[in-house]
Amino acid sequence: MAKEGRDVPLIIATPPGFTNAVEVKEKLVRSGIPSIVLRGTMGGSGIAASITNEIVRMSRNG
């Protein structure tokens, strides 16, 4: 989307250690796109869901 010039409000990047995961996460950090990135080889969908749920909870309380 960003390469197409479209606005990217936020990326949650928590993929586990698949091939090139660390490099892809670091590239995202350097890109300047707003993001929450779990650096290194740790990660998973449960963590992404937890982050998303907390963002929703904070938006309702704020």
mmCIF file of the N, C-alpha and C atoms, coordinates in Angstrom:
data_MODEL
# 
_entry.id   MODEL 
# 
loop_
_atom_site.group_PDB 
_atom_site.id 
_atom_site.type_symbol 
_atom_site.label_atom_id 
_atom_site.label_alt_id 
_atom_site.label_comp_id 
_atom_site.label_asym_id 
_atom_site.label_entity_id 
_atom_site.label_seq_id 
_atom_site.pdbx_PDB_ins_code 
_atom_site.Cartn_x 
_atom_site.Cartn_y 
_atom_site.Cartn_z 
_atom_site.occupancy 
_atom_site.B_iso_or_equiv 
_atom_site.pdbx_formal_charge 
_atom_site.auth_seq_id 
_atom_site.auth_comp_id 
_atom_site.auth_asym_id 
_atom_site.auth_atom_id 
_atom_site.pdbx_PDB_model_num 
ATOM 1   N N  . MET A 1 1  ? 0.817   -1.184  0.000  1.00 0.00 ? 1  MET A N  1 
ATOM 2   C CA . MET A 1 1  ? 0.000   0.000   0.000  1.00 0.00 ? 1  MET A CA 1 
ATOM 3   C C  . MET A 1 1  ? 0.868   1.258   0.000  1.00 0.00 ? 1  MET A C  1 
ATOM 4   N N  . ALA A 1 2  ? 1.893   1.255   0.854  1.00 0.00 ? 2  ALA A N  1 
ATOM 5   C CA . ALA A 1 2  ? 2.764   2.431   0.934  1.00 0.00 ? 2  ALA A CA 1 
ATOM 6   C C  . ALA A 1 2  ? 3.477   2.675   -0.388 1.00 0.00 ? 2  ALA A C  1 
ATOM 7   N N  . LYS A 1 3  ? 3.885   1.604   -1.066 1.00 0.00 ? 3  LYS A N  1 
ATOM 8   C CA . LYS A 1 3  ? 4.560   1.756   -2.356 1.00 0.00 ? 3  LYS A CA 1 
ATOM 9   C C  . LYS A 1 3  ? 3.638   2.370   -3.397 1.00 0.00 ? 3  LYS A C  1 
ATOM 10  N N  . GLU A 1 4  ? 2.323   2.171   -3.225 1.00 0.00 ? 4  GLU A N  1 
ATOM 11  C CA . GLU A 1 4  ? 1.330   2.739   -4.142 1.00 0.00 ? 4  GLU A CA 1 
ATOM 12  C C  . GLU A 1 4  ? 0.951   4.165   -3.761 1.00 0.00 ? 4  GLU A C  1 
ATOM 13  N N  . GLY A 1 5  ? 1.552   4.689   -2.673 1.00 0.00 ? 5  GLY A N  1 
ATOM 14  C CA . GLY A 1 5  ? 1.273   6.039   -2.236 1.00 0.00 ? 5  GLY A CA 1 
ATOM 15  C C  . GLY A 1 5  ? 0.043   6.153   -1.357 1.00 0.00 ? 5  GLY A C  1 
ATOM 16  N N  . ARG A 1 6  ? -0.495  5.015   -0.936 1.00 0.00 ? 6  ARG A N  1 
ATOM 17  C CA . ARG A 1 6  ? -1.670  5.024   -0.079 1.00 0.00 ? 6  ARG A CA 1 
ATOM 18  C C  . ARG A 1 6  ? -1.261  5.167   1.380  1.00 0.00 ? 6  ARG A C  1 
ATOM 19  N N  . ASP A 1 7  ? -2.130  5.779   2.174  1.00 0.00 ? 7  ASP A N  1 
ATOM 20  C CA . ASP A 1 7  ? -1.867  5.980   3.594  1.00 0.00 ? 7  ASP A CA 1 
ATOM 21  C C  . ASP A 1 7  ? -1.946  4.654   4.337  1.00 0.00 ? 7  ASP A C  1 
ATOM 22  N N  . VAL A 1 8  ? -0.952  4.393   5.159  1.00 0.00 ? 8  VAL A N  1 
ATOM 23  C CA . VAL A 1 8  ? -0.943  3.200   6.007  1.00 0.00 ? 8  VAL A CA 1 
ATOM 24  C C  . VAL A 1 8  ? -0.981  3.705   7.444  1.00 0.00 ? 8  VAL A C  1 
ATOM 25  N N  . PRO A 1 9  ? -2.135  3.586   8.122  1.00 0.00 ? 9  PRO A N  1 
ATOM 26  C CA . PRO A 1 9  ? -2.237  4.156   9.469  1.00 0.00 ? 9  PRO A CA 1 
ATOM 27  C C  . PRO A 1 9  ? -1.380  3.441   10.513 1.00 0.00 ? 9  PRO A C  1 
ATOM 28  N N  . LEU A 1 10 ? -1.254  2.114   10.413 1.00 0.00 ? 10 LEU A N  1 
ATOM 29  C CA . LEU A 1 10 ? -0.473  1.367   11.400 1.00 0.00 ? 10 LEU A CA 1 
ATOM 30  C C  . LEU A 1 10 ? -0.289  -0.068  10.925 1.00 0.00 ? 10 LEU A C  1 
ATOM 31  N N  . ILE A 1 11 ? 0.888   -0.603  11.166 1.00 0.00 ? 11 ILE A N  1 
ATOM 32  C CA . ILE A 1 11 ? 1.155   -2.019  10.912 1.00 0.00 ? 11 ILE A CA 1 
ATOM 33  C C  . ILE A 1 11 ? 1.566   -2.652  12.238 1.00 0.00 ? 11 ILE A C  1 
ATOM 34  N N  . ILE A 1 12 ? 0.952   -3.772  12.564 1.00 0.00 ? 12 ILE A N  1 
ATOM 35  C CA . ILE A 1 12 ? 1.352   -4.563  13.720 1.00 0.00 ? 12 ILE A CA 1 
ATOM 36  C C  . ILE A 1 12 ? 2.146   -5.745  13.174 1.00 0.00 ? 12 ILE A C  1 
ATOM 37  N N  . ALA A 1 13 ? 3.431   -5.778  13.474 1.00 0.00 ? 13 ALA A N  1 
ATOM 38  C CA . ALA A 1 13 ? 4.326   -6.794  12.900 1.00 0.00 ? 13 ALA A CA 1 
ATOM 39  C C  . ALA A 1 13 ? 4.868   -7.689  14.000 1.00 0.00 ? 13 ALA A C  1 
ATOM 40  N N  . THR A 1 14 ? 4.265   -8.868  14.131 1.00 0.00 ? 14 THR A N  1 
ATOM 41  C CA . THR A 1 14 ? 4.721   -9.815  15.147 1.00 0.00 ? 14 THR A CA 1 
ATOM 42  C C  . THR A 1 14 ? 4.899   -11.221 14.586 1.00 0.00 ? 14 THR A C  1 
ATOM 43  N N  . PRO A 1 15 ? 5.330   -11.362 13.310 1.00 0.00 ? 15 PRO A N  1 
ATOM 44  C CA . PRO A 1 15 ? 5.488   -12.716 12.809 1.00 0.00 ? 15 PRO A CA 1 
ATOM 45  C C  . PRO A 1 15 ? 6.624   -13.426 13.545 1.00 0.00 ? 15 PRO A C  1 
ATOM 46  N N  . PRO A 1 16 ? 6.484   -14.726 13.777 1.00 0.00 ? 16 PRO A N  1 
ATOM 47  C CA . PRO A 1 16 ? 7.566   -15.466 14.419 1.00 0.00 ? 16 PRO A CA 1 
ATOM 48  C C  . PRO A 1 16 ? 8.736   -15.644 13.467 1.00 0.00 ? 16 PRO A C  1 
ATOM 49  N N  . GLY A 1 17 ? 9.720   -16.401 13.865 1.00 0.00 ? 17 GLY A N  1 
ATOM 50  C CA . GLY A 1 17 ? 10.975  -16.507 13.145 1.00 0.00 ? 17 GLY A CA 1 
ATOM 51  C C  . GLY A 1 17 ? 10.956  -17.299 11.861 1.00 0.00 ? 17 GLY A C  1 
ATOM 52  N N  . PHE A 1 18 ? 10.082  -16.961 10.926 1.00 0.00 ? 18 PHE A N  1 
ATOM 53  C CA . PHE A 1 18 ? 10.139  -17.591 9.616  1.00 0.00 ? 18 PHE A CA 1 
ATOM 54  C C  . PHE A 1 18 ? 11.321  -17.032 8.848  1.00 0.00 ? 18 PHE A C  1 
ATOM 55  N N  . THR A 1 19 ? 11.624  -17.585 7.713  1.00 0.00 ? 19 THR A N  1 
ATOM 56  C CA . THR A 1 19 ? 12.765  -17.143 6.918  1.00 0.00 ? 19 THR A CA 1 
ATOM 57  C C  . THR A 1 19 ? 12.662  -15.648 6.650  1.00 0.00 ? 19 THR A C  1 
ATOM 58  N N  . ASN A 1 20 ? 13.691  -14.911 6.993  1.00 0.00 ? 20 ASN A N  1 
ATOM 59  C CA . ASN A 1 20 ? 13.813  -13.470 6.774  1.00 0.00 ? 20 ASN A CA 1 
ATOM 60  C C  . ASN A 1 20 ? 12.907  -12.623 7.657  1.00 0.00 ? 20 ASN A C  1 
ATOM 61  N N  . ALA A 1 21 ? 12.259  -13.195 8.675  1.00 0.00 ? 21 ALA A N  1 
ATOM 62  C CA . ALA A 1 21 ? 11.364  -12.413 9.529  1.00 0.00 ? 21 ALA A CA 1 
ATOM 63  C C  . ALA A 1 21 ? 12.089  -11.247 10.192 1.00 0.00 ? 21 ALA A C  1 
ATOM 64  N N  . VAL A 1 22 ? 13.275  -11.498 10.718 1.00 0.00 ? 22 VAL A N  1 
ATOM 65  C CA . VAL A 1 22 ? 14.017  -10.436 11.397 1.00 0.00 ? 22 VAL A CA 1 
ATOM 66  C C  . VAL A 1 22 ? 14.334  -9.309  10.425 1.00 0.00 ? 22 VAL A C  1 
ATOM 67  N N  . GLU A 1 23 ? 14.790  -9.657  9.234  1.00 0.00 ? 23 GLU A N  1 
ATOM 68  C CA . GLU A 1 23 ? 15.139  -8.639  8.239  1.00 0.00 ? 23 GLU A CA 1 
ATOM 69  C C  . GLU A 1 23 ? 13.921  -7.835  7.807  1.00 0.00 ? 23 GLU A C  1 
ATOM 70  N N  . VAL A 1 24 ? 12.796  -8.511  7.628  1.00 0.00 ? 24 VAL A N  1 
ATOM 71  C CA . VAL A 1 24 ? 11.572  -7.816  7.203  1.00 0.00 ? 24 VAL A CA 1 
ATOM 72  C C  . VAL A 1 24 ? 11.095  -6.859  8.291  1.00 0.00 ? 24 VAL A C  1 
ATOM 73  N N  . LYS A 1 25 ? 11.143  -7.298  9.538  1.00 0.00 ? 25 LYS A N  1 
ATOM 74  C CA . LYS A 1 25 ? 10.731  -6.428  10.643 1.00 0.00 ? 25 LYS A CA 1 
ATOM 75  C C  . LYS A 1 25 ? 11.632  -5.201  10.728 1.00 0.00 ? 25 LYS A C  1 
ATOM 76  N N  . GLU A 1 26 ? 12.937  -5.388  10.602 1.00 0.00 ? 26 GLU A N  1 
ATOM 77  C CA . GLU A 1 26 ? 13.870  -4.260  10.670 1.00 0.00 ? 26 GLU A CA 1 
ATOM 78  C C  . GLU A 1 26 ? 13.667  -3.299  9.497  1.00 0.00 ? 26 GLU A C  1 
ATOM 79  N N  . LYS A 1 27 ? 13.362  -3.825  8.332  1.00 0.00 ? 27 LYS A N  1 
ATOM 80  C CA . LYS A 1 27 ? 13.073  -2.971  7.172  1.00 0.00 ? 27 LYS A CA 1 
ATOM 81  C C  . LYS A 1 27 ? 11.833  -2.124  7.450  1.00 0.00 ? 27 LYS A C  1 
ATOM 82  N N  . LEU A 1 28 ? 10.828  -2.709  8.079  1.00 0.00 ? 28 LEU A N  1 
ATOM 83  C CA . LEU A 1 28 ? 9.630   -1.958  8.432  1.00 0.00 ? 28 LEU A CA 1 
ATOM 84  C C  . LEU A 1 28 ? 9.964   -0.842  9.412  1.00 0.00 ? 28 LEU A C  1 
ATOM 85  N N  . VAL A 1 29 ? 10.776  -1.128  10.415 1.00 0.00 ? 29 VAL A N  1 
ATOM 86  C CA . VAL A 1 29 ? 11.172  -0.101  11.385 1.00 0.00 ? 29 VAL A CA 1 
ATOM 87  C C  . VAL A 1 29 ? 11.843  1.067   10.667 1.00 0.00 ? 29 VAL A C  1 
ATOM 88  N N  . ARG A 1 30 ? 12.739  0.767   9.736  1.00 0.00 ? 30 ARG A N  1 
ATOM 89  C CA . ARG A 1 30 ? 13.468  1.815   8.998  1.00 0.00 ? 30 ARG A CA 1 
ATOM 90  C C  . ARG A 1 30 ? 12.585  2.559   8.010  1.00 0.00 ? 30 ARG A C  1 
ATOM 91  N N  . SER A 1 31 ? 11.458  1.985   7.620  1.00 0.00 ? 31 SER A N  1 
ATOM 92  C CA . SER A 1 31 ? 10.605  2.585   6.586  1.00 0.00 ? 31 SER A CA 1 
ATOM 93  C C  . SER A 1 31 ? 9.923   3.869   7.026  1.00 0.00 ? 31 SER A C  1 
ATOM 94  N N  . GLY A 1 32 ? 9.752   4.036   8.330  1.00 0.00 ? 32 GLY A N  1 
ATOM 95  C CA . GLY A 1 32 ? 9.045   5.222   8.814  1.00 0.00 ? 32 GLY A CA 1 
ATOM 96  C C  . GLY A 1 32 ? 7.536   5.061   8.841  1.00 0.00 ? 32 GLY A C  1 
ATOM 97  N N  . ILE A 1 33 ? 7.033   3.923   8.402  1.00 0.00 ? 33 ILE A N  1 
ATOM 98  C CA . ILE A 1 33 ? 5.600   3.657   8.468  1.00 0.00 ? 33 ILE A CA 1 
ATOM 99  C C  . ILE A 1 33 ? 5.242   3.434   9.938  1.00 0.00 ? 33 ILE A C  1 
ATOM 100 N N  . PRO A 1 34 ? 4.152   4.047   10.426 1.00 0.00 ? 34 PRO A N  1 
ATOM 101 C CA . PRO A 1 34 ? 3.763   3.813   11.818 1.00 0.00 ? 34 PRO A CA 1 
ATOM 102 C C  . PRO A 1 34 ? 3.574   2.315   12.064 1.00 0.00 ? 34 PRO A C  1 
ATOM 103 N N  . SER A 1 35 ? 4.234   1.818   13.108 1.00 0.00 ? 35 SER A N  1 
ATOM 104 C CA . SER A 1 35 ? 4.178   0.376   13.331 1.00 0.00 ? 35 SER A CA 1 
ATOM 105 C C  . SER A 1 35 ? 4.478   0.023   14.779 1.00 0.00 ? 35 SER A C  1 
ATOM 106 N N  . ILE A 1 36 ? 3.992   -1.138  15.155 1.00 0.00 ? 36 ILE A N  1 
ATOM 107 C CA . ILE A 1 36 ? 4.364   -1.785  16.406 1.00 0.00 ? 36 ILE A CA 1 
ATOM 108 C C  . ILE A 1 36 ? 5.060   -3.063  15.965 1.00 0.00 ? 36 ILE A C  1 
ATOM 109 N N  . VAL A 1 37 ? 6.337   -3.175  16.301 1.00 0.00 ? 37 VAL A N  1 
ATOM 110 C CA . VAL A 1 37 ? 7.146   -4.289  15.803 1.00 0.00 ? 37 VAL A CA 1 
ATOM 111 C C  . VAL A 1 37 ? 7.753   -5.043  16.977 1.00 0.00 ? 37 VAL A C  1 
ATOM 112 N N  . LEU A 1 38 ? 7.560   -6.339  16.996 1.00 0.00 ? 38 LEU A N  1 
ATOM 113 C CA . LEU A 1 38 ? 8.229   -7.196  17.957 1.00 0.00 ? 38 LEU A CA 1 
ATOM 114 C C  . LEU A 1 38 ? 9.515   -7.666  17.293 1.00 0.00 ? 38 LEU A C  1 
ATOM 115 N N  . ARG A 1 39 ? 10.619  -7.062  17.695 1.00 0.00 ? 39 ARG A N  1 
ATOM 116 C CA . ARG A 1 39 ? 11.896  -7.343  17.039 1.00 0.00 ? 39 ARG A CA 1 
ATOM 117 C C  . ARG A 1 39 ? 12.414  -8.728  17.376 1.00 0.00 ? 39 ARG A C  1 
ATOM 118 N N  . GLY A 1 40 ? 13.242  -9.255  16.498 1.00 0.00 ? 40 GLY A N  1 
ATOM 119 C CA . GLY A 1 40 ? 13.849  -10.560 16.707 1.00 0.00 ? 40 GLY A CA 1 
ATOM 120 C C  . GLY A 1 40 ? 12.987  -11.685 16.154 1.00 0.00 ? 40 GLY A C  1 
ATOM 121 N N  . THR A 1 41 ? 13.220  -12.891 16.663 1.00 0.00 ? 41 THR A N  1 
ATOM 122 C CA . THR A 1 41 ? 12.543  -14.068 16.123 1.00 0.00 ? 41 THR A CA 1 
ATOM 123 C C  . THR A 1 41 ? 11.279  -14.444 16.894 1.00 0.00 ? 41 THR A C  1 
ATOM 124 N N  . MET A 1 42 ? 10.990  -13.730 17.968 1.00 0.00 ? 42 MET A N  1 
ATOM 125 C CA . MET A 1 42 ? 9.792   -14.028 18.747 1.00 0.00 ? 42 MET A CA 1 
ATOM 126 C C  . MET A 1 42 ? 8.572   -13.431 18.044 1.00 0.00 ? 42 MET A C  1 
ATOM 127 N N  . GLY A 1 43 ? 7.402   -13.991 18.332 1.00 0.00 ? 43 GLY A N  1 
ATOM 128 C CA . GLY A 1 43 ? 6.192   -13.417 17.772 1.00 0.00 ? 43 GLY A CA 1 
ATOM 129 C C  . GLY A 1 43 ? 5.080   -14.430 17.659 1.00 0.00 ? 43 GLY A C  1 
ATOM 130 N N  . GLY A 1 44 ? 4.039   -14.055 16.955 1.00 0.00 ? 44 GLY A N  1 
ATOM 131 C CA . GLY A 1 44 ? 2.913   -14.935 16.727 1.00 0.00 ? 44 GLY A CA 1 
ATOM 132 C C  . GLY A 1 44 ? 1.604   -14.182 16.693 1.00 0.00 ? 44 GLY A C  1 
ATOM 133 N N  . SER A 1 45 ? 0.577   -14.870 16.246 1.00 0.00 ? 45 SER A N  1 
ATOM 134 C CA . SER A 1 45 ? -0.733  -14.242 16.092 1.00 0.00 ? 45 SER A CA 1 
ATOM 135 C C  . SER A 1 45 ? -1.365  -13.876 17.426 1.00 0.00 ? 45 SER A C  1 
ATOM 136 N N  . GLY A 1 46 ? -1.065  -14.636 18.479 1.00 0.00 ? 46 GLY A N  1 
ATOM 137 C CA . GLY A 1 46 ? -1.604  -14.304 19.798 1.00 0.00 ? 46 GLY A CA 1 
ATOM 138 C C  . GLY A 1 46 ? -1.127  -12.948 20.281 1.00 0.00 ? 46 GLY A C  1 
ATOM 139 N N  . ILE A 1 47 ? 0.121   -12.642 20.031 1.00 0.00 ? 47 ILE A N  1 
ATOM 140 C CA . ILE A 1 47 ? 0.672   -11.345 20.423 1.00 0.00 ? 47 ILE A CA 1 
ATOM 141 C C  . ILE A 1 47 ? 0.033   -10.237 19.589 1.00 0.00 ? 47 ILE A C  1 
ATOM 142 N N  . ALA A 1 48 ? -0.125  -10.458 18.304 1.00 0.00 ? 48 ALA A N  1 
ATOM 143 C CA . ALA A 1 48 ? -0.773  -9.464  17.438 1.00 0.00 ? 48 ALA A CA 1 
ATOM 144 C C  . ALA A 1 48 ? -2.205  -9.205  17.901 1.00 0.00 ? 48 ALA A C  1 
ATOM 145 N N  . ALA A 1 49 ? -2.927  -10.257 18.264 1.00 0.00 ? 49 ALA A N  1 
ATOM 146 C CA . ALA A 1 49 ? -4.300  -10.098 18.745 1.00 0.00 ? 49 ALA A CA 1 
ATOM 147 C C  . ALA A 1 49 ? -4.327  -9.322  20.058 1.00 0.00 ? 49 ALA A C  1 
ATOM 148 N N  . SER A 1 50 ? -3.387  -9.594  20.953 1.00 0.00 ? 50 SER A N  1 
ATOM 149 C CA . SER A 1 50 ? -3.322  -8.868  22.219 1.00 0.00 ? 50 SER A CA 1 
ATOM 150 C C  . SER A 1 50 ? -3.065  -7.383  22.004 1.00 0.00 ? 50 SER A C  1 
ATOM 151 N N  . ILE A 1 51 ? -2.158  -7.059  21.105 1.00 0.00 ? 51 ILE A N  1 
ATOM 152 C CA . ILE A 1 51 ? -1.862  -5.657  20.788 1.00 0.00 ? 51 ILE A CA 1 
ATOM 153 C C  . ILE A 1 51 ? -3.101  -4.979  20.213 1.00 0.00 ? 51 ILE A C  1 
ATOM 154 N N  . THR A 1 52 ? -3.755  -5.647  19.276 1.00 0.00 ? 52 THR A N  1 
ATOM 155 C CA . THR A 1 52 ? -4.962  -5.088  18.658 1.00 0.00 ? 52 THR A CA 1 
ATOM 156 C C  . THR A 1 52 ? -6.046  -4.866  19.704 1.00 0.00 ? 52 THR A C  1 
ATOM 157 N N  . ASN A 1 53 ? -6.275  -5.850  20.575 1.00 0.00 ? 53 ASN A N  1 
ATOM 158 C CA . ASN A 1 53 ? -7.291  -5.708  21.620 1.00 0.00 ? 53 ASN A CA 1 
ATOM 159 C C  . ASN A 1 53 ? -6.993  -4.543  22.549 1.00 0.00 ? 53 ASN A C  1 
ATOM 160 N N  . GLU A 1 54 ? -5.732  -4.344  22.893 1.00 0.00 ? 54 GLU A N  1 
ATOM 161 C CA . GLU A 1 54 ? -5.368  -3.228  23.767 1.00 0.00 ? 54 GLU A CA 1 
ATOM 162 C C  . GLU A 1 54 ? -5.585  -1.888  23.077 1.00 0.00 ? 54 GLU A C  1 
ATOM 163 N N  . ILE A 1 55 ? -5.279  -1.804  21.795 1.00 0.00 ? 55 ILE A N  1 
ATOM 164 C CA . ILE A 1 55 ? -5.527  -0.553  21.057 1.00 0.00 ? 55 ILE A CA 1 
ATOM 165 C C  . ILE A 1 55 ? -7.018  -0.238  21.057 1.00 0.00 ? 55 ILE A C  1 
ATOM 166 N N  . VAL A 1 56 ? -7.841  -1.240  20.817 1.00 0.00 ? 56 VAL A N  1 
ATOM 167 C CA . VAL A 1 56 ? -9.292  -1.045  20.831 1.00 0.00 ? 56 VAL A CA 1 
ATOM 168 C C  . VAL A 1 56 ? -9.758  -0.615  22.221 1.00 0.00 ? 56 VAL A C  1 
ATOM 169 N N  . ARG A 1 57 ? -9.253  -1.294  23.270 1.00 0.00 ? 57 ARG A N  1 
ATOM 170 C CA . ARG A 1 57 ? -9.632  -0.945  24.638 1.00 0.00 ? 57 ARG A CA 1 
ATOM 171 C C  . ARG A 1 57 ? -9.246  0.490   24.970 1.00 0.00 ? 57 ARG A C  1 
ATOM 172 N N  . MET A 1 58 ? -8.033  0.888   24.590 1.00 0.00 ? 58 MET A N  1 
ATOM 173 C CA . MET A 1 58 ? -7.568  2.250   24.861 1.00 0.00 ? 58 MET A CA 1 
ATOM 174 C C  . MET A 1 58 ? -8.405  3.279   24.106 1.00 0.00 ? 58 MET A C  1 
ATOM 175 N N  . SER A 1 59 ? -8.795  2.970   22.886 1.00 0.00 ? 59 SER A N  1 
ATOM 176 C CA . SER A 1 59 ? -9.574  3.931   22.102 1.00 0.00 ? 59 SER A CA 1 
ATOM 177 C C  . SER A 1 59 ? -10.974 4.131   22.683 1.00 0.00 ? 59 SER A C  1 
ATOM 178 N N  . ARG A 1 60 ? -11.511 3.120   23.334 1.00 0.00 ? 60 ARG A N  1 
ATOM 179 C CA . ARG A 1 60 ? -12.842 3.224   23.958 1.00 0.00 ? 60 ARG A CA 1 
ATOM 180 C C  . ARG A 1 60 ? -12.788 3.990   25.256 1.00 0.00 ? 60 ARG A C  1 
ATOM 181 N N  . ASN A 1 61 ? -11.647 3.961   25.933 1.00 0.00 ? 61 ASN A N  1 
ATOM 182 C CA . ASN A 1 61 ? -11.515 4.623   27.226 1.00 0.00 ? 61 ASN A CA 1 
ATOM 183 C C  . ASN A 1 61 ? -10.925 6.022   27.131 1.00 0.00 ? 61 ASN A C  1 
ATOM 184 N N  . GLY A 1 62 ? -10.518 6.416   25.947 1.00 0.00 ? 62 GLY A N  1 
ATOM 185 C CA . GLY A 1 62 ? -9.787  7.658   25.866 1.00 0.00 ? 62 GLY A CA 1 
ATOM 186 C C  . GLY A 1 62 ? -10.457 8.738   25.171 1.00 0.00 ? 62 GLY A C  1 
# 
